[in-house]
Each structure stands twice: as C-alpha cells, then as structure tokens.
Amino acid sequence: MDFGTVLDAVSRFLDERGYRHAVIGGVALAAYGLPRTTVDLDLVVESSAQEDLIGFLDAMGYHTLHRSTGYSNHRHSDLRWGNIDFVYLKGETADEIFSECRRARGPRDLPVLLPKPEHLAALKVVAMKNDPSRSFQDMADIRFLLTLPGVDEREVRGYFEDQGMGDRFEELRK
C-alpha cells in the first residue's frame, strides 16, 4: 500500500467537504515513535461523512467489506491502494477527540492530525473488547502509548474500567 498517496487522496476529499478526521492505528503509532508493520490505513472520521466517504471510495474502486454505524472496512483490488478502515464518531465523543488532536507528520511527510495517546488507547480498548483476538498487538501498542511523556495513566485506566477490562490494565502495569 502506498500510504502517502492513499492518505493524501482521502484527506483531501474529507478536508474539501469540511469533515473532521484523524489518523489512527499503525500509522498514528509510527508518528508517535513506534514504527511497526501495518497493512492498512486507519482513520477516525465524524459520522456525518460516512455516506459521502463511502461513495467516494466506491468511485475510486474500493469494495466495502463491512459497514455499520460505527465502522467500515474497504479493500481495493490494486495493492497500491490497499485496505482502509474507518471508525465513525459523533456527538460529544467526536468533539472531545477532534478538539484534542495534535498535528504531526505522516507518510511522505504529509501533515496529519493524531488523536492524543489516551484517545488512541481508548480506541484500542474498545477494539479489544469487540475482538479479543486483537489483544496481543493492542496491549503492546497501549503499553507503548503509556510511555509517552505526559500521558495520563488514570485516564487510560478509566477506559479499561469503562469496558469492564480493569484487570487487563493491571496486566500492563506489571
């Protein structure tokens, strides 16, 4: 996947229409200093963008693999365009996450917005709750996020507790 080309195309589309969005997943972790292998591009987007965004992706040749109110996954037959996953946010959650995003440099040195580390951890906690097979990688990612300067460990603990996974947070602290 050519992360820079895909990110540029999707970000330009969203920016031109005024939709808030930020990079999450492996690309966000790399921007925070944890380079790791990733095979797709993950973004968080305000939910009002979903219809327009999926129409745009369809026109680009993406096939929608899954779609719900909170998530969508898309695959392109051309490996350079790869797979893209979206998490859709609305209301107070969207306002909180987007208002606290940080500017950084992404693939091809493109400017990107990143959720603060605590919010990336929260997204990973919810993902683990919904799909426990993700736990090994997501726990490693959260462990890294907790080492970043200024990260509020109590806030991250709260996200685990909110999902009934407080014991998993304790695993990280050992």
DATAJO-V898854 format. One record per residue. N is the residue number from 0. SS is DSSP state (helix for helix, strand for strand, loop for the rest). PHI is phi in degrees with one decimal (999 if undefined). PSI is psi in whole degrees, 0 to 359 (NA if undefined). Layout:
n=N ss=SS phi=PHI psi=PSI
n=N ss=SS phi=PHI psi=PSI
This chain:
n=0 ss=loop phi=999 psi=137
n=1 ss=loop phi=-92.8 psi=89
n=2 ss=helix phi=-56.4 psi=318
n=3 ss=helix phi=-62.3 psi=314
n=4 ss=helix phi=-63.9 psi=315
n=5 ss=helix phi=-66.7 psi=314
n=6 ss=helix phi=-60.4 psi=318
n=7 ss=helix phi=-61.9 psi=314
n=8 ss=helix phi=-64.3 psi=313
n=9 ss=helix phi=-68.7 psi=317
n=10 ss=helix phi=-63.5 psi=318
n=11 ss=helix phi=-60.6 psi=316
n=12 ss=helix phi=-57.8 psi=310
n=13 ss=helix phi=-66.3 psi=317
n=14 ss=helix phi=-61.8 psi=316
n=15 ss=helix phi=-60.6 psi=333
n=16 ss=loop phi=-100.6 psi=1
n=17 ss=loop phi=76.4 psi=22
n=18 ss=loop phi=-88.5 psi=131
n=19 ss=loop phi=-73.5 psi=141
n=20 ss=strand phi=-159.7 psi=159
n=21 ss=strand phi=-151.3 psi=155
n=22 ss=strand phi=-83.4 psi=136
n=23 ss=strand phi=-130.2 psi=190
n=24 ss=helix phi=70.4 psi=206
n=25 ss=helix phi=-60.8 psi=325
n=26 ss=helix phi=-68.4 psi=321
n=27 ss=helix phi=-65.8 psi=318
n=28 ss=helix phi=-61.4 psi=320
n=29 ss=helix phi=-62.6 psi=320
n=30 ss=helix phi=-65.3 psi=332
n=31 ss=loop phi=-85.1 psi=355
n=32 ss=loop phi=111.9 psi=8
n=33 ss=loop phi=-115.5 psi=85
n=34 ss=loop phi=-70.3 psi=130
n=35 ss=loop phi=-150.3 psi=162
n=36 ss=loop phi=-68.7 psi=134
n=37 ss=loop phi=-142.2 psi=148
n=38 ss=loop phi=-113.4 psi=0
n=39 ss=strand phi=-142.7 psi=169
n=40 ss=strand phi=-106.1 psi=129
n=41 ss=strand phi=-117.2 psi=133
n=42 ss=strand phi=-135.1 psi=151
n=43 ss=strand phi=-104.9 psi=135
n=44 ss=strand phi=-139.4 psi=148
n=45 ss=strand phi=-66.2 psi=143
n=46 ss=helix phi=-62.4 psi=334
n=47 ss=helix phi=-65.1 psi=346
n=48 ss=helix phi=-83.8 psi=346
n=49 ss=helix phi=-53.8 psi=308
n=50 ss=helix phi=-59.3 psi=309
n=51 ss=helix phi=-61.7 psi=317
n=52 ss=helix phi=-64.2 psi=315
n=53 ss=helix phi=-66.8 psi=323
n=54 ss=helix phi=-61.1 psi=317
n=55 ss=helix phi=-61.6 psi=314
n=56 ss=helix phi=-64.3 psi=319
n=57 ss=helix phi=-57.7 psi=315
n=58 ss=helix phi=-64.8 psi=333
n=59 ss=helix phi=-82.3 psi=353
n=60 ss=loop phi=101.0 psi=9
n=61 ss=strand phi=-78.2 psi=149
n=62 ss=strand phi=-108.5 psi=129
n=63 ss=strand phi=-79.9 psi=119
n=64 ss=strand phi=-87.7 psi=324
n=65 ss=strand phi=-151.0 psi=145
n=66 ss=strand phi=-148.5 psi=129
n=67 ss=loop phi=-141.8 psi=182
n=68 ss=loop phi=-66.7 psi=334
n=69 ss=loop phi=-103.1 psi=343
n=70 ss=strand phi=-147.5 psi=155
n=71 ss=strand phi=-151.4 psi=148
n=72 ss=strand phi=-128.1 psi=139
n=73 ss=strand phi=-138.1 psi=142
n=74 ss=strand phi=-128.9 psi=138
n=75 ss=strand phi=-106.8 psi=144
n=76 ss=loop phi=-70.8 psi=337
n=77 ss=loop phi=-87.0 psi=116
n=78 ss=loop phi=-59.2 psi=337
n=79 ss=loop phi=-65.9 psi=333
n=80 ss=loop phi=-93.7 psi=337
n=81 ss=loop phi=55.7 psi=208
n=82 ss=strand phi=-109.2 psi=142
n=83 ss=strand phi=-130.9 psi=135
n=84 ss=strand phi=-119.8 psi=141
n=85 ss=strand phi=-125.7 psi=140
n=86 ss=strand phi=-111.3 psi=126
n=87 ss=strand phi=-102.1 psi=130
n=88 ss=strand phi=-120.6 psi=151
n=89 ss=loop phi=-144.2 psi=169
n=90 ss=helix phi=61.5 psi=215
n=91 ss=helix phi=-60.3 psi=323
n=92 ss=helix phi=-61.9 psi=313
n=93 ss=helix phi=-61.3 psi=314
n=94 ss=helix phi=-60.0 psi=316
n=95 ss=helix phi=-65.1 psi=311
n=96 ss=helix phi=-65.3 psi=312
n=97 ss=helix phi=-69.2 psi=328
n=98 ss=helix phi=-71.3 psi=340
n=99 ss=loop phi=-108.3 psi=14
n=100 ss=loop phi=-68.3 psi=155
n=101 ss=strand phi=-115.9 psi=148
n=102 ss=strand phi=-84.7 psi=141
n=103 ss=strand phi=-152.4 psi=181
n=104 ss=strand phi=-107.0 psi=132
n=105 ss=loop phi=-109.7 psi=205
n=106 ss=helix phi=-55.2 psi=144
n=107 ss=helix phi=56.4 psi=24
n=108 ss=helix phi=63.4 psi=22
n=109 ss=loop phi=-69.7 psi=142
n=110 ss=strand phi=-69.9 psi=135
n=111 ss=strand phi=-136.0 psi=158
n=112 ss=strand phi=-101.7 psi=139
n=113 ss=strand phi=-123.3 psi=133
n=114 ss=loop phi=-61.5 psi=153
n=115 ss=loop phi=-62.1 psi=156
n=116 ss=helix phi=-54.3 psi=322
n=117 ss=helix phi=-62.1 psi=322
n=118 ss=helix phi=-73.3 psi=325
n=119 ss=helix phi=-61.3 psi=318
n=120 ss=helix phi=-61.3 psi=317
n=121 ss=helix phi=-60.0 psi=317
n=122 ss=helix phi=-62.0 psi=321
n=123 ss=helix phi=-69.6 psi=324
n=124 ss=helix phi=-62.5 psi=314
n=125 ss=helix phi=-62.8 psi=319
n=126 ss=helix phi=-62.3 psi=319
n=127 ss=helix phi=-65.4 psi=320
n=128 ss=helix phi=-61.0 psi=317
n=129 ss=helix phi=-76.2 psi=333
n=130 ss=loop phi=-145.3 psi=86
n=131 ss=helix phi=-57.0 psi=341
n=132 ss=helix phi=-66.5 psi=345
n=133 ss=helix phi=-82.1 psi=350
n=134 ss=helix phi=-54.8 psi=315
n=135 ss=helix phi=-56.4 psi=306
n=136 ss=helix phi=-70.4 psi=318
n=137 ss=helix phi=-66.0 psi=322
n=138 ss=helix phi=-64.4 psi=320
n=139 ss=helix phi=-64.0 psi=319
n=140 ss=helix phi=-63.9 psi=316
n=141 ss=helix phi=-65.6 psi=320
n=142 ss=helix phi=-55.7 psi=315
n=143 ss=helix phi=-62.6 psi=313
n=144 ss=helix phi=-57.8 psi=324
n=145 ss=helix phi=-67.1 psi=342
n=146 ss=loop phi=-86.5 psi=350
n=147 ss=loop phi=-70.4 psi=144
n=148 ss=loop phi=-58.1 psi=133
n=149 ss=loop phi=81.0 psi=2
n=150 ss=loop phi=-68.7 psi=134
n=151 ss=loop phi=-86.0 psi=100
n=152 ss=helix phi=-61.8 psi=324
n=153 ss=helix phi=-64.0 psi=323
n=154 ss=helix phi=-63.9 psi=315
n=155 ss=helix phi=-63.5 psi=316
n=156 ss=helix phi=-55.6 psi=318
n=157 ss=helix phi=-60.6 psi=323
n=158 ss=helix phi=-65.7 psi=320
n=159 ss=helix phi=-63.3 psi=314
n=160 ss=helix phi=-64.5 psi=322
n=161 ss=helix phi=-59.3 psi=330
n=162 ss=loop phi=-95.1 psi=8
n=163 ss=loop phi=69.7 psi=30
n=164 ss=loop phi=-124.3 psi=32
n=165 ss=helix phi=-56.0 psi=326
n=166 ss=helix phi=-63.3 psi=327
n=167 ss=helix phi=-67.2 psi=323
n=168 ss=helix phi=-63.5 psi=319
n=169 ss=helix phi=-62.1 psi=328
n=170 ss=helix phi=-59.7 psi=323
n=171 ss=helix phi=-67.8 psi=327
n=172 ss=helix phi=-80.6 psi=349
n=173 ss=loop phi=-81.8 psi=NA
